[in-house]
Amino acid sequence: MSEKKVKVKAPAYIRHQRITAIWFLLPNIVGFVILNVYPLFRAGVLSFTNWDGFNKNDFVGFSNYVKLFQDSTFLISLGNTLLYTVATVPLAVFFGILMALLMNVKFRSIKIFRTIYFLPQVTSMIAIGLVWSLILANNGPVNQFLMWLGVHNPPKWISSTQWALVSVEIVSVWRSMGYNAIILLAGLQGVNTELYEAAKLDGANSWQRFIHITLPGISPTIFFVLVTQMISSCKVFDIIMAMTQGGPGRATNVLAYFVYQKSFTEYKFGYACSAAFILFGIIMLFTLIQFIGQKKWVNY
Amino acid sequence: MNLKRTIGKIIILILLILIAVIMLFPFVWMVLGSFKPKDELFAVPMKLLPTRWMTSNYSKVFEDIPFAKFYLNTAKIAILSTAGQVVTCCLAAYAFSKLHFPGRDILFMVYLGTMMIPYQVIMIPQYELMRSAGLLNSHTALILMHCFSPFGVFLLRQFMVSIPDSLLEAARIDGAGDLRILTQIMIPLSKSSLATLIILKFLDSWNDYTAPLIFLNEKEKFTIQIGIRSFQQEFGVEYTLILAATTMSIIPVILLYVALQRYFIEGIAASGVKG
């Protein structure tokens, strides 16, 4: 129904609807503004101060931001966050697509696989991190399996600076690929089957059908999965706490962990806020790039 | 041709089972490990089953930490914040889908955009707010923070948009107000997405780690997640006990999931495809 038409017919009714809308939105919006929007602006202000949570609260201009880029721990955690994101996003989405394709075959028992693949997603990151840090222990099942395969010097995983970040990446890909697969499977099932029939008649083989029908068909879903996976990878925190606490050394120190450390263990709240804003900036930048890039490959 | 197809199907089935093993292995290893004697967990060569089933691992966890209390605390926070969220989200979703007011869709987009804000940005001012409200180290702070979310509004709104306006018009002609239309027509029709919202939010709050970590500092008030994490810090080398505590922490969630998985999976899938 077009709003203009109604306006002419029943202005009182429209006005009434507007007032109702305000009342209906009020609880959620007010709560949200107080607990999310105000804090966002407040954090912006704090990032220009040296607030320590108690007394000090002076305006320091951009010096927090300048200091961050001279702080080696910050630079390491920035690098680790980027490495982690660049490693986990493509892998978690790639395996997600593979698993979705496998599940798209008609089996009666397919629901069991769906249930199993989604299981890690309902389990808390902390529980998963705790269990995996033991699975990856020196004599843990993974290394015993590797030795059985003939690897004499299996990696020390989370206790080695070289492998710690890789370990966390493996666990997080393991956790999120099933979730991505479920979303992608729903996308696959929405692809118009008539297109496949038509392509078959035209003599397209299964690889051609995959490239020219399936992939474009699920491209909006792939895009959605890429964006959400990217955002959650940038924010990684729980699993770091459960598996490595940023260590060994600073090998798995990521931005979210850096912010937590600076604020709630060192009480440099102002400084922590500026680091958090850089994290926010990175997420916005990546999202923006993906939204611009999607025009080239996503078919709606 | 038929043979080729059967072989293809068998290969796919084998791959599916292989992936399922990879997904399930950590859970199986955790449960079995939680029953093992201390020195058996990392025995070489590895044994899958415990030689003696140490149920005492579990009773020890209950002796060492107030685990039952953690359950209660977590359940309380999860139930109350989910309830709060259902109320605020139903109202807002109805306004965003069925009421007409200027700027509605722009406001909705802005609202959705805020989902990008990482928690690390707002956690410090939230802490400041809660401190000045005297709510530090309280469950109220955590419940309040979980009550208002753009995600819940989004999920319900996407469903409510698809309910035909004619149903509402009929009720309006009969003299029903918006609140009655919402509670007697919209909510009964949106049952499945409401169920999804309830489950996802309950899960979110059950699994939340960062906020309880910041806001709670008394063990008596801990939730399950910070409970098992602090258990790990205290009993770092008692690996079998850690596994027992972890197993207990995820049992309620897994039961809930298995019982209601339809809502989990279909809700998630729908939010992705429509979004």
Chai-1 contact restraints between the chains, C-beta under 6 A:
chainA,res_idxA,chainB,res_idxB,connection_type,confidence,min_distance_angstrom,max_distance_angstrom,comment,restraint_id
A,E3,B,H100,contact,1.0,0.0,6.0,A-B,restraint_1
A,Q17,B,L99,contact,1.0,0.0,6.0,A-B,restraint_2
A,Q17,B,H100,contact,1.0,0.0,6.0,A-B,restraint_3
A,R18,B,F101,contact,1.0,0.0,6.0,A-B,restraint_4
A,T20,B,L99,contact,1.0,0.0,6.0,A-B,restraint_5
A,T20,B,D178,contact,1.0,0.0,6.0,A-B,restraint_6
A,A21,B,A95,contact,1.0,0.0,6.0,A-B,restraint_7
A,A21,B,L99,contact,1.0,0.0,6.0,A-B,restraint_8
A,A21,B,F101,contact,1.0,0.0,6.0,A-B,restraint_9
A,F24,B,L91,contact,1.0,0.0,6.0,A-B,restraint_10
A,F24,B,Y94,contact,1.0,0.0,6.0,A-B,restraint_11
A,F24,B,A95,contact,1.0,0.0,6.0,A-B,restraint_12
A,L25,B,A92,contact,1.0,0.0,6.0,A-B,restraint_13
A,L25,B,A95,contact,1.0,0.0,6.0,A-B,restraint_14
A,P27,B,T88,contact,1.0,0.0,6.0,A-B,restraint_15
A,N28,B,T88,contact,1.0,0.0,6.0,A-B,restraint_16
A,N28,B,A92,contact,1.0,0.0,6.0,A-B,restraint_17
A,N28,B,F148,contact,1.0,0.0,6.0,A-B,restraint_18
A,G31,B,C147,contact,1.0,0.0,6.0,A-B,restraint_19
A,G31,B,F148,contact,1.0,0.0,6.0,A-B,restraint_20
A,F32,B,F148,contact,1.0,0.0,6.0,A-B,restraint_21
A,L35,B,M145,contact,1.0,0.0,6.0,A-B,restraint_22
A,N36,B,I122,contact,1.0,0.0,6.0,A-B,restraint_23
A,P39,B,I122,contact,1.0,0.0,6.0,A-B,restraint_24
A,P39,B,P125,contact,1.0,0.0,6.0,A-B,restraint_25
A,P39,B,Q126,contact,1.0,0.0,6.0,A-B,restraint_26
A,L40,B,I122,contact,1.0,0.0,6.0,A-B,restraint_27
A,R42,B,P125,contact,1.0,0.0,6.0,A-B,restraint_28
A,A43,B,V121,contact,1.0,0.0,6.0,A-B,restraint_29
A,A43,B,P125,contact,1.0,0.0,6.0,A-B,restraint_30
A,L102,B,I12,contact,1.0,0.0,6.0,A-B,restraint_31
A,L102,B,L15,contact,1.0,0.0,6.0,A-B,restraint_32
A,L102,B,L16,contact,1.0,0.0,6.0,A-B,restraint_33
A,V105,B,I12,contact,1.0,0.0,6.0,A-B,restraint_34
A,F113,B,L16,contact,1.0,0.0,6.0,A-B,restraint_35
A,F113,B,A20,contact,1.0,0.0,6.0,A-B,restraint_36
A,T115,B,Q261,contact,1.0,0.0,6.0,A-B,restraint_37
A,I116,B,A20,contact,1.0,0.0,6.0,A-B,restraint_38
A,I116,B,M23,contact,1.0,0.0,6.0,A-B,restraint_39
A,I116,B,L24,contact,1.0,0.0,6.0,A-B,restraint_40
A,Y117,B,M23,contact,1.0,0.0,6.0,A-B,restraint_41
A,F118,B,I265,contact,1.0,0.0,6.0,A-B,restraint_42
A,V122,B,L203,contact,1.0,0.0,6.0,A-B,restraint_43
A,V122,B,V253,contact,1.0,0.0,6.0,A-B,restraint_44
A,V122,B,Y257,contact,1.0,0.0,6.0,A-B,restraint_45
A,T123,B,I250,contact,1.0,0.0,6.0,A-B,restraint_46
A,S124,B,N207,contact,1.0,0.0,6.0,A-B,restraint_47
A,S124,B,Q225,contact,1.0,0.0,6.0,A-B,restraint_48
A,I126,B,Y209,contact,1.0,0.0,6.0,A-B,restraint_49
A,I126,B,Q225,contact,1.0,0.0,6.0,A-B,restraint_50
A,I126,B,R229,contact,1.0,0.0,6.0,A-B,restraint_51
A,A127,B,T246,contact,1.0,0.0,6.0,A-B,restraint_52
A,A127,B,S249,contact,1.0,0.0,6.0,A-B,restraint_53
A,A127,B,I250,contact,1.0,0.0,6.0,A-B,restraint_54
A,L130,B,Q232,contact,1.0,0.0,6.0,A-B,restraint_55
A,L130,B,T246,contact,1.0,0.0,6.0,A-B,restraint_56
A,V131,B,P26,contact,1.0,0.0,6.0,A-B,restraint_57
A,V131,B,M30,contact,1.0,0.0,6.0,A-B,restraint_58
A,V131,B,T246,contact,1.0,0.0,6.0,A-B,restraint_59
A,L134,B,Y239,contact,1.0,0.0,6.0,A-B,restraint_60
A,I135,B,P26,contact,1.0,0.0,6.0,A-B,restraint_61
A,N139,B,F42,contact,1.0,0.0,6.0,A-B,restraint_62
A,N139,B,V44,contact,1.0,0.0,6.0,A-B,restraint_63
A,P141,B,M46,contact,1.0,0.0,6.0,A-B,restraint_64
A,Q144,B,M46,contact,1.0,0.0,6.0,A-B,restraint_65
A,I182,B,I265,contact,1.0,0.0,6.0,A-B,restraint_66
A,I182,B,I268,contact,1.0,0.0,6.0,A-B,restraint_67
A,I182,B,A269,contact,1.0,0.0,6.0,A-B,restraint_68
A,I183,B,A269,contact,1.0,0.0,6.0,A-B,restraint_69
A,I183,B,G272,contact,1.0,0.0,6.0,A-B,restraint_70
A,A186,B,A269,contact,1.0,0.0,6.0,A-B,restraint_71
A,A186,B,V273,contact,1.0,0.0,6.0,A-B,restraint_72
A,G187,B,V273,contact,1.0,0.0,6.0,A-B,restraint_73
A,T221,B,V273,contact,1.0,0.0,6.0,A-B,restraint_74
A,F224,B,G272,contact,1.0,0.0,6.0,A-B,restraint_75
A,F224,B,G275,contact,1.0,0.0,6.0,A-B,restraint_76
A,K235,B,P118,contact,1.0,0.0,6.0,A-B,restraint_77
A,D238,B,Y209,contact,1.0,0.0,6.0,A-B,restraint_78
A,A256,B,Q120,contact,1.0,0.0,6.0,A-B,restraint_79
A,V259,B,Q120,contact,1.0,0.0,6.0,A-B,restraint_80
A,S263,B,I124,contact,1.0,0.0,6.0,A-B,restraint_81
A,F269,B,I124,contact,1.0,0.0,6.0,A-B,restraint_82
A,C273,B,I124,contact,1.0,0.0,6.0,A-B,restraint_83
A,A276,B,Q120,contact,1.0,0.0,6.0,A-B,restraint_84
A,A276,B,V121,contact,1.0,0.0,6.0,A-B,restraint_85
A,L279,B,P118,contact,1.0,0.0,6.0,A-B,restraint_86
A,L279,B,Q120,contact,1.0,0.0,6.0,A-B,restraint_87
A,F280,B,P118,contact,1.0,0.0,6.0,A-B,restraint_88
A,F280,B,V121,contact,1.0,0.0,6.0,A-B,restraint_89
A,I283,B,M116,contact,1.0,0.0,6.0,A-B,restraint_90
